Amino acid sequence: MQWETVIGLEIHAQLATKSKIFSASSTEFGAEPNTQANAVDLGMPGVLPVLNREAVHMAIKFALATNAEIGKHNVFARKNYFYPDLPKGYQISQMDLPIVGSGKVEVTLDDGQVKTVGLTRAHLEEDAGKSVHDAYPGQTGVDLNRAGTPLLEIVSEPDMRSAKEAVAYARKIHSLVRYIEICDGNMQEGSFRCDANVSVRPAGETKLGTRAEIKNVNSFRFLERAINFEVERQIDLVESGSEVVQETRLYDADKDETRSMRSKEEANDYRYFPDPDLLPVEIDDALIARLREVMPELPEARCARFVSEFKLSDYDAAVLTADRATADFFESVLATSGAPAKLVGTWITGELFSRLNKDSIELTETPVKADRFSGLLARISDNTISGKIAKNILDQMWTSEDNADAIIDREGLRQISDSSEIEKMIDEVIAANPSQLAEYREGKEKLLSYFVGQVMKASRGKANPGQLNELLRTRLKG
């Protein structure tokens, strides 16, 4: 039997506010356990929550970025359940009247196809604390620093049909929330987490199968592996005559498997009711208009502009605009270096990215900022140095504060563009290689690269490559 996979994602994006959603406690990551949770976060008697205005603004920006409906009248509710890291015994969330309604996101897949994934809703809620299982042998600790941190839970329609589609969608949301600066997207710190609802059904069937929810996956690689494992597990169950149980499961990266956590609750199990301590939130058109005015240029629009304005290929433009920091870096270097857009893009996605990957750092942490990188590309563009020399200079810039010009002058690396000087080196190389010259003139044109290499060696890599190739071809023909 042929099977169809059905996937929906619930993404929890931690909003980049300085304080929590209902209290003044800090949201800064990395503090000592239980030092950033006050009486409101702990739900102590006599305290009242006060809504963080900035969290509301960030949710509206997400709605604008996804052309989603905005709930101008939205209500907070209490979601009741017991868990050690939820000290109040309930979570403040939104149920019937969320702040963001239906919308859609267009995702470009690996084969170039564009898939539209529907958004069911996105609602504001507070995060729970964190259970710590490895601090004390045989015991579990509870760190409540994260309790009350504002989350935007983004719920998709079950529109994805493979793990790769799910990962592409998750990456798109990850890029989008960082673009509009409502979430830093740091998956290692838990700022961006995914729950995957996975089910299978016979191909051609319209009724959804029984789903299992994989909780709190914090990397795109693990998300793909977890979904693929779960799909195979469910197909094996059904084909062996068993049934898939609706439940919540965890993904174990070490064993590359999902395993059962608990039975899956339904909405009525949480006994939602409007929170009596919080008034409904009323959003007017004037606020929406103000936030629309400060929205940045979104990835799709920026990509289209890079193609039309800078004549980049669709692929290059998509790579450069996938992340806002990269797009900003590109435009800064392009504006100040005088280098062609293609050269700037190639050096960012090639030489710069390879060094960032090697050091496992983000572009925002690069030791070579846009101004110094621009100076290096300016010297490539005006033929002061060759690309090969530029790579060596970038290596030195990576570990020092020197700019490109200082290194070029100190080490005498300026490119040789004097035709007579290059011709002299060519003549010397030809004279020293008579047999190779004869073979070339007999039709073995692959020897051109040999002669280029010999002249570059003689010039210590400083001969202008364009001039060298042109002059060498003329000389070799005699």
C-alpha positions as CSV (number, residue, x, y, z in Angstrom):
1,M,0.0,0.0,0.0
2,Q,1.1,3.5,-0.8
3,W,1.1,5.9,2.2
4,E,0.8,9.7,2.5
5,T,2.4,11.6,5.3
6,V,0.5,14.5,6.9
7,I,2.5,17.0,9.0
8,G,1.5,20.1,10.9
9,L,4.0,22.2,13.0
10,E,3.5,24.2,16.1
11,I,6.4,26.6,16.5
12,H,7.2,28.3,19.7
13,A,9.1,31.6,19.1
14,Q,10.4,33.3,22.2
15,L,9.8,37.0,21.7
16,A,12.7,39.3,22.0
17,T,11.3,41.5,24.8
18,K,13.6,42.6,27.6
19,S,11.0,41.7,30.3
20,K,8.5,38.9,30.6
21,I,5.0,38.9,29.2
22,F,3.2,39.6,32.5
23,S,6.0,40.8,34.8
24,A,9.1,43.0,34.9
25,S,11.5,40.1,35.4
26,S,14.4,40.0,32.9
27,T,14.3,37.5,30.0
28,E,18.1,37.5,29.6
29,F,19.5,34.0,28.9
30,G,22.2,32.4,31.1
31,A,21.5,33.8,34.6
32,E,21.9,31.7,37.7
33,P,18.9,29.3,38.2
34,N,15.9,30.9,39.8
35,T,17.2,34.4,39.9
36,Q,14.9,35.9,37.3
37,A,11.4,34.8,38.6
38,N,9.4,37.2,40.7
39,A,6.2,36.8,42.6
40,V,4.1,37.3,39.5
41,D,6.0,34.5,37.6
42,L,5.5,32.2,40.5
43,G,1.8,32.9,40.8
44,M,2.0,34.0,44.5
45,P,-1.3,35.0,46.2
46,G,-2.2,38.6,45.8
47,V,-0.2,39.4,42.7
48,L,-1.7,40.5,39.4
49,P,-0.2,40.1,35.8
50,V,0.3,43.1,33.6
51,L,0.5,42.6,29.9
52,N,3.7,43.5,28.1
53,R,2.7,46.0,25.4
54,E,5.8,45.1,23.3
55,A,4.8,41.4,23.1
56,V,1.5,42.5,21.5
57,H,3.3,44.7,19.0
58,M,5.6,41.8,18.0
59,A,2.7,39.5,17.4
60,I,1.0,42.1,15.2
61,K,4.2,42.4,13.2
62,F,4.2,38.7,12.6
63,A,0.6,38.9,11.4
64,L,1.6,41.7,9.0
65,A,4.5,39.7,7.7
66,T,2.3,36.7,6.9
67,N,-0.8,38.6,5.6
68,A,-2.7,37.0,8.5
69,E,-5.8,38.2,10.2
70,I,-5.3,40.3,13.3
71,G,-7.6,39.6,16.2
72,K,-8.6,43.1,17.1
73,H,-10.4,41.7,20.1
74,N,-8.3,38.9,21.7
75,V,-8.6,37.3,25.1
76,F,-6.1,35.5,27.4
77,A,-7.2,32.2,29.0
78,R,-6.0,29.9,31.6
79,K,-4.8,26.5,30.4
80,N,-4.9,24.3,33.5
81,Y,-2.5,21.5,34.0
82,F,0.0,20.4,36.7
83,Y,3.7,20.1,36.0
84,P,6.6,20.8,38.4
85,D,8.0,23.7,36.3
86,L,4.6,25.4,36.1
87,P,4.3,26.9,39.6
88,K,0.9,28.5,39.2
89,G,-0.8,25.2,38.1
90,Y,-2.0,26.9,34.9
91,Q,-0.4,28.6,31.9
92,I,-1.8,31.9,30.6
93,S,-2.4,31.4,26.9
94,Q,-5.0,32.2,24.3
95,M,-7.7,29.8,23.0
96,D,-10.8,31.0,21.3
97,L,-9.8,34.5,20.4
98,P,-6.0,34.6,19.5
99,I,-4.2,37.7,18.4
100,V,-3.3,36.3,15.0
101,G,-5.7,34.4,12.8
102,S,-5.4,32.6,9.6
103,G,-2.6,33.4,7.1
104,K,-0.2,31.7,4.7
105,V,3.4,31.3,4.1
106,E,5.1,30.5,0.7
107,V,8.0,28.1,1.0
108,T,10.5,27.4,-1.8
109,L,11.5,23.7,-1.8
110,D,14.9,22.2,-2.8
111,D,13.6,21.5,-6.3
112,G,12.5,25.1,-6.8
113,Q,8.8,24.5,-6.4
114,V,6.9,26.9,-4.2
115,K,4.5,25.4,-1.7
116,T,1.9,27.4,0.3
117,V,1.5,26.4,3.9
118,G,-1.6,27.7,5.7
119,L,-1.3,29.3,9.1
120,T,-4.2,28.3,11.5
121,R,-3.3,30.9,14.1
122,A,-0.6,32.4,16.2
123,H,-1.3,33.2,19.9
124,L,0.6,34.8,22.7
125,E,1.3,32.8,25.9
126,E,3.8,32.5,28.7
127,D,6.6,29.9,28.8
128,A,6.9,27.4,31.6
129,G,10.1,26.9,33.6
130,K,12.6,24.2,32.8
131,S,13.2,20.8,34.4
132,V,16.9,20.0,34.9
133,H,17.7,16.3,34.9
134,D,21.5,16.3,35.0
135,A,22.4,18.6,37.9
136,Y,21.8,16.2,40.8
137,P,22.2,12.4,40.5
138,G,18.8,10.7,40.8
139,Q,17.0,14.0,41.2
140,T,15.3,16.6,39.0
141,G,15.8,20.3,39.6
142,V,13.5,23.1,38.5
143,D,14.8,26.4,37.1
144,L,12.0,29.0,36.9
145,N,14.0,31.7,35.1
146,R,12.1,30.9,31.9
147,A,8.7,30.9,33.5
148,G,6.7,33.9,32.1
149,T,8.9,34.5,29.1
150,P,6.7,35.6,26.2
151,L,6.1,33.1,23.4
152,L,4.3,33.3,20.1
153,E,3.0,29.9,19.3
154,I,2.6,29.6,15.5
155,V,0.3,26.8,14.4
156,S,0.3,25.6,10.8
157,E,-2.4,23.7,8.9
158,P,-1.5,20.0,8.2
159,D,-0.3,21.0,4.8
160,M,3.1,19.4,4.7
161,R,3.7,16.0,3.1
162,S,7.3,15.2,3.9
163,A,10.0,15.9,6.5
164,K,11.8,18.0,4.0
165,E,8.8,20.2,3.4
166,A,8.4,20.6,7.2
167,V,12.0,21.6,7.6
168,A,11.7,24.1,4.7
169,Y,8.6,25.6,6.4
170,A,10.3,25.8,9.8
171,R,13.4,27.4,8.2
172,K,11.1,30.0,6.5
173,I,9.4,30.9,9.8
174,H,12.8,31.0,11.5
175,S,14.1,33.4,8.9
176,L,10.9,35.5,9.1
177,V,10.8,36.1,12.8
178,R,14.5,37.1,12.7
179,Y,13.9,39.4,9.8
180,I,11.2,41.3,11.6
181,E,13.3,41.2,14.8
182,I,10.7,39.6,17.1
183,C,12.8,36.5,18.0
184,D,16.6,35.9,18.0
185,G,15.9,32.3,16.7
186,N,18.6,30.8,18.9
187,M,17.6,27.1,18.9
188,Q,20.4,26.0,21.2
189,E,19.0,28.3,23.9
190,G,15.4,27.2,23.2
191,S,14.3,30.5,21.7
192,F,12.9,28.7,18.7
193,R,11.3,25.2,19.3
194,C,9.1,23.0,17.1
195,D,6.4,20.5,17.9
196,A,5.6,18.2,15.0
197,N,2.1,16.6,14.6
198,V,2.6,13.6,12.3
199,S,0.1,11.1,10.9
200,V,-0.1,8.7,7.9
201,R,-3.0,7.7,5.7
202,P,-3.5,5.6,2.6
203,A,-2.7,7.5,-0.6
204,G,-5.9,9.1,-1.9
205,E,-7.6,9.1,1.5
206,T,-9.0,12.4,2.7
207,K,-9.6,11.5,6.3
208,L,-6.7,12.3,8.6
209,G,-5.0,9.4,10.4
210,T,-4.3,9.3,14.2
211,R,-1.5,11.7,14.9
212,A,1.4,11.7,17.3
213,E,3.0,14.9,18.5
214,I,6.8,15.1,18.8
215,K,7.6,17.7,21.4
216,N,10.3,20.4,21.6
217,V,12.6,19.6,18.7
218,N,15.4,22.2,18.7
219,S,17.3,21.7,15.5
220,F,16.3,21.4,11.8
221,R,18.4,18.3,11.4
222,F,16.7,16.6,14.4
223,L,13.3,17.7,13.1
224,E,13.8,15.9,9.8
225,R,15.1,12.8,11.5
226,A,12.4,12.7,14.1
227,I,9.6,13.0,11.5
228,N,11.1,10.4,9.2
229,F,11.4,7.9,12.1
230,E,7.9,8.6,13.2
231,V,6.5,8.1,9.7
232,E,8.2,4.7,9.5
233,R,7.0,3.7,13.0
234,Q,3.4,4.5,12.2
235,I,3.4,2.7,8.8
236,D,5.0,-0.4,10.5
237,L,2.3,-0.3,13.1
238,V,-0.6,0.0,10.7
239,E,0.8,-2.6,8.3
240,S,1.2,-5.1,11.1
241,G,-2.4,-4.7,12.1
242,S,-1.9,-2.5,15.2
243,E,-3.2,1.0,15.7
244,V,-1.4,4.4,16.1
245,V,-2.1,5.8,19.5
246,Q,-2.7,9.5,19.9
247,E,0.1,10.6,22.2
248,T,3.0,13.0,22.9
249,R,6.4,11.7,22.1
250,L,10.0,12.8,22.6
251,Y,12.8,12.5,20.1
252,D,16.0,10.9,21.4
253,A,18.8,12.2,19.2
254,D,21.4,9.7,20.6
255,K,19.2,6.7,19.6
256,D,17.6,8.5,16.6
257,E,14.1,7.4,17.7
258,T,10.9,8.8,19.2
259,R,9.5,7.4,22.4
260,S,6.3,7.8,24.3
261,M,6.0,10.6,26.9
262,R,2.3,10.7,27.7
263,S,-1.2,10.3,26.2
264,K,-2.1,13.4,24.1
265,E,-4.6,15.7,25.8
266,E,-7.5,17.4,24.0
267,A,-8.4,21.0,24.5
268,N,-11.2,20.2,26.9
269,D,-8.7,18.4,29.2
270,Y,-7.1,21.7,29.9
271,R,-10.4,23.4,31.1
272,Y,-9.7,26.6,29.3
273,F,-11.5,29.7,30.7
274,P,-10.9,33.5,30.3
275,D,-8.3,34.7,32.8
276,P,-10.2,36.9,35.3
277,D,-7.0,38.9,36.0
278,L,-6.5,40.1,32.4
279,L,-8.8,42.3,30.4
280,P,-9.4,41.6,26.7
281,V,-6.9,43.2,24.4
282,E,-8.3,45.8,22.0
283,I,-6.2,46.6,18.9
284,D,-7.2,49.6,16.8
285,D,-6.4,50.5,13.2
286,A,-4.1,53.3,14.2
287,L,-1.7,50.9,16.0
288,I,-1.7,48.5,13.1
289,A,-0.9,51.4,10.7
290,R,2.0,52.6,12.9
291,L,3.5,49.1,13.1
292,R,3.1,48.6,9.3
293,E,5.2,51.8,8.7
294,V,8.2,50.4,10.7
295,M,8.1,46.9,9.1
296,P,11.3,46.1,7.3
297,E,11.5,45.0,3.7
298,L,10.5,41.3,3.8
299,P,12.7,38.5,2.3
300,E,10.6,37.9,-0.8
301,A,10.5,41.6,-1.7
302,R,14.2,42.0,-1.0
303,C,15.1,39.0,-3.1
304,A,13.1,40.4,-6.0
305,R,14.8,43.7,-5.6
306,F,18.3,42.1,-5.6
307,V,17.5,40.4,-8.8
308,S,16.1,43.5,-10.6
309,E,18.5,46.1,-9.1
310,F,21.7,44.2,-8.8
311,K,21.2,41.7,-11.7
312,L,21.9,38.7,-9.4
313,S,20.5,35.3,-10.2
314,D,17.4,34.1,-8.5
315,Y,19.5,31.6,-6.5
316,D,22.2,34.1,-5.4
317,A,19.5,36.6,-4.4
318,A,17.6,34.0,-2.4
319,V,20.8,32.9,-0.5
320,L,21.8,36.5,0.3
321,T,18.3,37.5,1.5
322,A,17.5,34.3,3.5
323,D,18.9,36.0,6.6
324,R,18.5,39.7,7.3
325,A,22.0,40.0,8.7
326,T,23.5,38.6,5.5
327,A,21.3,40.9,3.3
328,D,22.3,44.0,5.3
329,F,26.0,43.0,5.2
330,F,25.8,42.5,1.4
331,E,24.2,45.9,0.8
332,S,26.7,47.7,3.1
333,V,29.7,46.1,1.4
334,L,28.2,46.8,-2.1
335,A,27.6,50.5,-1.3
336,T,31.1,51.2,0.0
337,S,33.4,48.9,-2.0
338,G,32.6,49.8,-5.5
339,A,32.8,46.1,-6.4
340,P,30.3,44.4,-8.7
341,A,27.3,42.8,-7.0
342,K,28.2,39.3,-8.2
343,L,31.7,39.6,-6.8
344,V,30.4,40.8,-3.4
345,G,27.8,38.0,-3.2
346,T,30.3,35.3,-4.2
347,W,32.8,36.4,-1.6
348,I,30.2,36.6,1.2
349,T,28.6,33.2,0.5
350,G,32.0,31.6,-0.4
351,E,35.0,32.8,1.5
352,L,33.3,34.6,4.4
353,F,30.7,31.8,5.0
354,S,33.3,29.1,4.9
355,R,35.3,30.8,7.7
356,L,32.2,31.4,9.8
357,N,31.2,27.7,9.4
358,K,34.7,26.6,10.3
359,D,34.6,28.7,13.5
360,S,31.0,27.8,14.2
361,I,29.9,31.5,14.6
362,E,27.1,33.6,13.1
363,L,27.7,36.5,10.7
364,T,26.9,38.9,13.5
365,E,30.0,37.6,15.3
366,T,32.4,37.8,12.4
367,P,35.8,39.3,13.3
368,V,35.8,41.0,9.8
369,K,33.0,43.5,9.8
370,A,31.4,45.0,6.7
371,D,33.8,48.1,6.6
372,R,37.0,46.0,6.5
373,F,35.5,43.4,4.2
374,S,34.5,46.2,1.9
375,G,38.1,47.5,1.8
376,L,39.3,44.0,0.8
377,L,36.8,43.7,-2.1
378,A,37.6,47.2,-3.3
379,R,41.2,46.1,-3.8
380,I,40.1,43.1,-5.8
381,S,37.7,45.2,-7.9
382,D,40.4,47.8,-8.8
383,N,42.9,45.0,-9.6
384,T,45.3,45.9,-6.8
385,I,45.3,42.3,-5.8
386,S,44.2,39.0,-7.2
387,G,41.5,36.8,-5.8
388,K,44.1,34.3,-4.6
389,I,46.1,36.9,-2.7
390,A,42.9,38.3,-1.3
391,K,42.1,34.9,0.4
392,N,45.4,35.1,2.1
393,I,44.8,38.6,3.2
394,L,41.4,37.7,4.6
395,D,43.0,35.0,6.7
396,Q,45.3,37.6,8.2
397,M,42.4,40.0,8.7
398,W,40.5,37.2,10.5
399,T,43.0,37.1,13.3
400,S,44.1,40.8,13.5
401,E,42.6,44.3,13.4
402,D,44.6,45.2,10.3
403,N,42.7,46.3,7.2
404,A,43.4,45.1,3.7
405,D,45.5,48.1,2.6
406,A,47.8,47.9,5.6
407,I,48.5,44.2,4.9
408,I,49.0,44.8,1.2
409,D,51.5,47.7,1.8
410,R,53.3,45.8,4.6
411,E,53.9,42.7,2.5
412,G,54.2,44.2,-0.9
413,L,51.2,42.3,-2.3
414,R,50.1,44.8,-5.0
415,Q,49.2,43.0,-8.2
416,I,51.5,43.4,-11.2
417,S,49.6,45.0,-14.0
418,D,52.5,46.4,-16.0
419,S,52.3,44.6,-19.3
420,S,56.0,44.8,-20.1
421,E,56.9,43.3,-16.7
422,I,54.4,40.4,-17.2
423,E,55.7,39.9,-20.8
424,K,59.3,39.6,-19.5
425,M,58.2,36.9,-17.0
426,I,56.3,35.1,-19.8
427,D,59.3,35.1,-22.1
428,E,61.5,33.7,-19.4
429,V,59.1,30.9,-18.6
430,I,58.7,30.0,-22.3
431,A,62.4,30.0,-22.8
432,A,62.8,27.6,-19.9
433,N,60.1,25.1,-21.2
434,P,60.8,24.5,-25.0
435,S,59.3,21.0,-25.1
436,Q,56.1,22.1,-23.5
437,L,56.0,25.1,-26.0
438,A,56.3,22.7,-28.9
439,E,53.5,20.4,-27.6
440,Y,51.2,23.4,-27.1
441,R,51.8,24.6,-30.6
442,E,51.1,21.1,-31.9
443,G,47.6,21.3,-30.4
444,K,48.0,20.3,-26.7
445,E,46.2,23.4,-25.5
446,K,45.7,22.1,-21.9
447,L,49.3,23.1,-21.3
448,L,48.1,26.7,-21.1
449,S,47.3,26.1,-17.4
450,Y,50.9,24.8,-16.9
451,F,52.4,28.0,-18.3
452,V,49.9,30.2,-16.3
453,G,51.0,28.4,-13.1
454,Q,54.7,28.9,-13.9
455,V,54.3,32.6,-14.5
456,M,52.2,33.0,-11.4
457,K,54.9,31.2,-9.5
458,A,57.6,33.5,-10.9
459,S,55.5,36.5,-9.9
460,R,54.7,35.1,-6.4
461,G,51.1,35.2,-7.4
462,K,51.0,38.9,-8.1
463,A,50.6,38.9,-11.9
464,N,47.2,40.2,-13.0
465,P,45.4,37.0,-14.1
466,G,43.4,38.6,-16.9
467,Q,46.4,40.3,-18.4
468,L,48.5,37.2,-17.9
469,N,46.1,34.9,-19.8
470,E,45.7,37.4,-22.7
471,L,49.4,38.1,-23.1
472,L,50.4,34.4,-22.6
473,R,48.0,33.2,-25.3
474,T,49.5,35.7,-27.8
475,R,53.1,34.8,-26.9
476,L,52.4,31.0,-27.1
477,K,51.0,31.3,-30.6
478,G,54.3,32.9,-31.6
